[in-house]
């Protein structure tokens, strides 16, 4: 389905291509589990997302071949993404170069940072005191125990560290941080 007049839609029309949009599991209704326990969250990773995308790509390609009554045909796949999805699109081409002919990664991270508390500080300053206070209150209502600038909540097995970080402060610890006030976390599907 092609809608709107964005760059991807224009190119798809020009080259007779289809646009398939995916959403990272765990977002919206795409959670593979009924509860988000720490054990279930082990699959919420960029690595798992890349393998999920590869599996979907192969499934969709096979479905196209069946629908069009053909075999062993591989359409060229070009992967797009913005922000985190942009990073996934670039990583997809690096991880599975045989599955995509290229990618476009817009506004993406070029160097990932494990515990980027400067983002929270800047977001808090930019949002203003009322919005910042509201975000902190929401974090407390969700179950925040240790609160950073905007209130990042450590997972249950963590000792209280720096603002939103694992044990020992900046950059320590492992997975399990639940960031709040970050709209870009929802922009996480390849399209």
LINUR-V557911 format. One record per residue. RES is the residue in three letters. OMEGA is omega in whole degrees, 0 to 359 (none if undefined). Layout:
res=(RES | RES)
omega=(OMEGA | OMEGA)
//
This chain:
res=(UNK | UNK | UNK | UNK | UNK | UNK | UNK | UNK | UNK | UNK | UNK | UNK | UNK | UNK | UNK | UNK | UNK | UNK | UNK | UNK | UNK | UNK | UNK | UNK | UNK | UNK | UNK | UNK | UNK | UNK | UNK | UNK | UNK | UNK | UNK | UNK | UNK | UNK | UNK | UNK | UNK | UNK | UNK | UNK | UNK | UNK | UNK | UNK | UNK | UNK | UNK | UNK | UNK | UNK | UNK | UNK | UNK | UNK | UNK | UNK | UNK | UNK | UNK | UNK | UNK | UNK | UNK | UNK | UNK | UNK | UNK | UNK | UNK | UNK | UNK | UNK | UNK | UNK | UNK | UNK | UNK | UNK | UNK | UNK | UNK | UNK | UNK | UNK | UNK | UNK | UNK | UNK | UNK | UNK | UNK | UNK | UNK | UNK | UNK | UNK | UNK | UNK | UNK | UNK | UNK | UNK | UNK | UNK | UNK | UNK | UNK | UNK | UNK | UNK | UNK | UNK | UNK | UNK | UNK | UNK | UNK | UNK | UNK | UNK | UNK | UNK | UNK | UNK | UNK | UNK | UNK | UNK | UNK | UNK | UNK | UNK | UNK | UNK | UNK | UNK | UNK | UNK | UNK | UNK | UNK | UNK | UNK | UNK | UNK | UNK | UNK | UNK | UNK | UNK | UNK | UNK | UNK | UNK | UNK | UNK | UNK | UNK | UNK | UNK | UNK | UNK | UNK | UNK | UNK | UNK | UNK | UNK | UNK | UNK | UNK | UNK | UNK | UNK | UNK | UNK | UNK | UNK | UNK | UNK | UNK | UNK | UNK | UNK | UNK | UNK | UNK)
omega=(179 | 180 | 177 | 182 | 179 | 183 | 181 | 180 | 179 | 180 | 179 | 178 | 183 | 185 | 179 | 183 | 174 | 175 | 178 | 182 | 179 | 175 | 178 | 178 | 184 | 180 | 182 | 182 | 186 | 179 | 181 | 181 | 178 | 180 | 181 | 177 | 180 | 178 | 179 | 182 | 180 | 179 | 179 | 181 | 178 | 178 | 179 | 179 | 180 | 179 | 175 | 180 | 178 | 179 | 179 | 181 | 180 | 177 | 182 | 179 | 178 | 178 | 177 | 181 | 178 | 181 | 183 | 178 | 179 | 180 | 177 | 176 | 177 | 174 | 174 | 179 | 176 | 189 | 180 | 173 | 178 | 179 | 180 | 178 | 175 | 176 | 178 | 182 | 178 | 179 | 179 | 180 | 178 | 183 | 183 | 184 | 179 | 183 | 181 | 180 | 178 | 178 | 173 | 182 | 182 | 176 | 185 | 179 | 176 | 175 | 182 | 179 | 184 | 185 | 188 | 184 | 177 | 177 | 180 | 179 | 180 | 179 | 179 | 178 | 182 | 183 | 182 | 187 | 182 | 180 | 179 | 179 | 179 | 179 | 177 | 179 | 178 | 179 | 178 | 180 | 179 | 178 | 182 | 176 | 177 | 189 | 174 | 182 | 175 | 177 | 174 | 189 | 176 | 176 | 188 | 184 | 184 | 168 | 182 | 180 | 178 | 183 | 177 | 184 | 180 | 182 | 176 | 175 | 188 | 171 | 181 | 172 | 184 | 183 | 175 | 178 | 176 | 182 | 176 | 178 | 181 | 182 | 183 | 177 | 181 | 180 | 190 | 173 | 176 | 176 | none)
//
